[in-house]
Amino acid sequence: GDDFLDKLFGTLDMACARFNTILLKLIQEPLKADEYDKKLIECKKAIDKFYFYTNKYRFTNNIKKWYYKIVLHIIGTRQIPKIKKLLEVLEKHDT
């Protein structure tokens, strides 16, 4: 298979797992959830965008793959890490 594609799906799996953990934590504390609305929406959009471009990369010809690789790199380094940071913030509040 395609090693880069495997990395993309690995990133998606991890991002979704973290996002689901965030949702579970916030469901337990509805008052706290309101203060994180904007960040939650940003995280969801980042996952959606990453998934969208992963499929574009997966099903396109080689000429366009380089473009999607760049877009995915930008999303993966600038937006996806926000999910991990939000989870870390919530875990700090738990202790």
NUMI-858773 format. One line per 3 residues: number of its first residue (from 1); their letters; for each residue x, y, z of C-alpha. Coordinates in nm, 2 decimals, padded with zeros to 4 digits. Each point is the difference from the previous one (the first is absolute). Layout:
REM NUMI-858773
NUM	a	X:Y:Z ~ ...
END
This chain:
REM NUMI-858773
1	gdd	00.00:00.00:00.00 ~ 00.07:00.37:00.01 ~ 00.19:00.09:00.32
4	fld	-00.11:00.36:-00.02 ~ -00.36:-00.11:-00.02 ~ 00.05:-00.23:00.30
7	klf	00.13:00.31:00.19 ~ -00.30:00.20:-00.10 ~ -00.24:-00.26:00.13
10	gtl	00.20:-00.04:00.32 ~ -00.02:00.37:00.05 ~ -00.38:-00.01:-00.06
13	dma	-00.04:-00.29:00.24 ~ 00.19:00.18:00.28 ~ -00.17:00.33:-00.06
16	car	-00.35:-00.16:00.01 ~ 00.09:-00.20:00.32 ~ 00.12:00.32:00.17
19	fnt	-00.31:00.19:-00.12 ~ -00.23:-00.27:00.13 ~ 00.18:00.01:00.34
22	ill	-00.05:00.37:00.01 ~ -00.37:-00.04:-00.07 ~ -00.04:-00.26:00.27
25	kli	00.18:00.23:00.25 ~ -00.22:00.29:-00.09 ~ -00.32:-00.20:00.01
28	qep	00.07:-00.07:00.37 ~ 00.03:00.38:00.07 ~ -00.26:00.19:-00.21
31	lka	00.09:00.34:00.16 ~ 00.36:-00.04:-00.10 ~ -00.10:-00.11:-00.35
34	dey	-00.14:00.34:-00.08 ~ 00.34:00.17:00.05 ~ 00.16:-00.24:-00.26
37	dkk	-00.26:00.03:-00.27 ~ 00.21:00.20:-00.24 ~ 00.30:-00.23:00.05
40	lie	-00.21:-00.31:-00.06 ~ -00.13:00.14:-00.32 ~ 00.36:00.08:-00.12
43	ckk	00.11:-00.36:00.09 ~ -00.30:-00.15:-00.19 ~ 00.07:00.22:-00.31
46	aid	00.37:-00.10:00.01 ~ -00.09:-00.38:00.00 ~ -00.26:00.05:-00.27
49	kfy	00.25:00.20:-00.22 ~ 00.27:-00.26:00.06 ~ -00.23:-00.28:-00.09
52	fyt	-00.12:00.18:-00.31 ~ 00.35:00.06:-00.13 ~ 00.11:-00.35:00.09
55	nky	-00.26:-00.14:-00.23 ~ 00.10:00.26:-00.27 ~ 00.36:-00.13:00.03
58	rft	-00.11:-00.36:00.01 ~ -00.21:00.01:-00.32 ~ 00.18:00.25:-00.22
61	nni	00.27:-00.04:-00.27 ~ 00.37:00.04:00.08 ~ 00.02:00.35:-00.14
64	kkw	-00.24:00.14:00.26 ~ 00.13:-00.21:00.29 ~ 00.28:00.24:00.08
67	yyk	-00.25:00.29:00.05 ~ -00.22:-00.21:00.23 ~ 00.31:-00.11:00.19
70	ivl	00.09:00.37:00.07 ~ -00.35:00.08:00.11 ~ -00.01:-00.30:00.23
73	hii	00.34:00.09:00.15 ~ -00.13:00.35:00.08 ~ -00.32:-00.13:00.16
76	gtr	00.19:-00.27:00.18 ~ 00.26:00.24:00.15 ~ -00.22:00.30:00.07
79	qip	-00.35:-00.12:00.07 ~ 00.00:-00.36:00.11 ~ 00.23:00.07:00.30
82	kik	-00.27:00.23:00.14 ~ -00.19:-00.32:00.09 ~ 00.28:-00.14:00.21
85	kll	00.05:00.34:00.17 ~ -00.37:00.02:00.09 ~ 00.00:-00.35:00.14
88	evl	00.31:00.09:00.21 ~ -00.17:00.31:00.13 ~ -00.31:-00.20:00.10
91	ekh	00.22:-00.27:00.17 ~ 00.18:00.27:00.20 ~ -00.34:00.12:00.13
94	dt	-00.08:-00.36:00.11 ~ 00.30:-00.02:00.24
END
